[in-house]
């Protein structure tokens, strides 16, 4: 009885899930960086302007 086959399958799944999580983190970080660089719209008041 060899565990090589199931071990390779489980290892491949773990690698796939790890790469998937890294790609999701990268996409989320890029989205946050883009949101921080956009200028505020008219819906929000600028800091320091109270009226």
C-alpha positions, 0 to 999 in steps of 0.5 A, a space after each residue: 500500500 503506497 501513499 505516494 498517489 494520495 500524497 501527491 494529490 493532496 500536495 497539489 491541492 494545497 499548492 493550488 489553494 496557496 497560489 489562489 490565496 496569494 492571488 486574491 491577496 494581491 488583487 485585494 491589495 491592488 484594489 485598496 491602493 487604487 481606492 486610496 489614490 482616487 480623489 474624493 467625490 462630492 459625497 464626502 467633505 474634504 478634511 478641514 472644511 467644515 462648512 
